[in-house]
Amino acid sequence: MFLHLGGDVMVLKKDIIAILDTKTTQAAPTREFLEIAKDEGFIKSISKEEKEKTFVVTSKDIYLSPISCSTLKKRAQNVISLNEEA
């Protein structure tokens, strides 16, 4: 299954390691991790400047998403059964 992160970006749910609110950047270890990731080219911004709400850490990249953590969580938990639609 895929999770839509915003814009035209979708990632496999199995590749997601963490979904973090941007407020967590106030912690020194998180800031350091993100600075290193940025220097290494792993951060992909899919939102407008200053509109980032969430960092989505995957096995390949880190995405800056304009969608809140709670909305992404709801999307990740929303599984549509083909039997229910029939």
N, C-alpha and C positions, 0 to 999 in steps of 0.2 A: 504494500500500500504506500501511497505517496502522501506527503503533507505539503500543502500550498503555503509558502512563506510570505507571499506578497509579490507584486509585479508579475513577472513571467517565471518565477522560480518555484520549482517543486523538488523535494528531495525524498528519497526513500526513508520511511519511518525507521527502518532497521539501522540506518546510518547515523541517526541522531544520537548524540552522546548527552547533550544538555541543552536546555532552553532557559536562558537567564535574563532577568530584567536588567535593563541598562543601569538601574540604580546600584547594582552590585559592583559597578566600576569604582565605587567609593572605597572599596577594600583594596589595600595595597597589592596582595597577591593576584587579584583579578586584573587590576590595572597593568601589572607587570606581564602577566600572561598575554593580555590583549596587545600590549606594545610589541612584544616579541612576535606574536602572530602577524601583526601589521608589517613589521620589518621583514618578515619572511614571505609576505605576499599571500597569506592565507585568508585575509579578511575581504569579503565581498559585500559591498553595500548595495542593498536593493530598496533603499528608501532615500528620500530627500534629506539633505543636510539638516541636522537638528531635529529630525522627525523619527529617529530610531527609538524603538521601545524595547526591543528584544535582541539578544545575541543568541543565535542558534549554532551550537557547536556540533559539527558532523565529523565523520571520520576523515573527510577530505578538506573541508573549508569551514570558515566561520562566517555566518551571514548576519548582517545588520538588518533587521526586519522592522517595518513600521507597524506590525501587528503585535498586540499585547500578548504576554505570556498566557493569560487565561484564555484568550481566544484560540491561540495555537493549541493549548491543551484540549479544549473542547473539540477542535478539528481533528486532533490526533485520536481522540476517543470515539469519534463518530464513525461507526462502521455500518455501512449499508449492506444488508443482507439481500441477495438477489431473490430469495424466497419471499421476503416481505413485500417486494415490489410486484410480484406476480399475482 
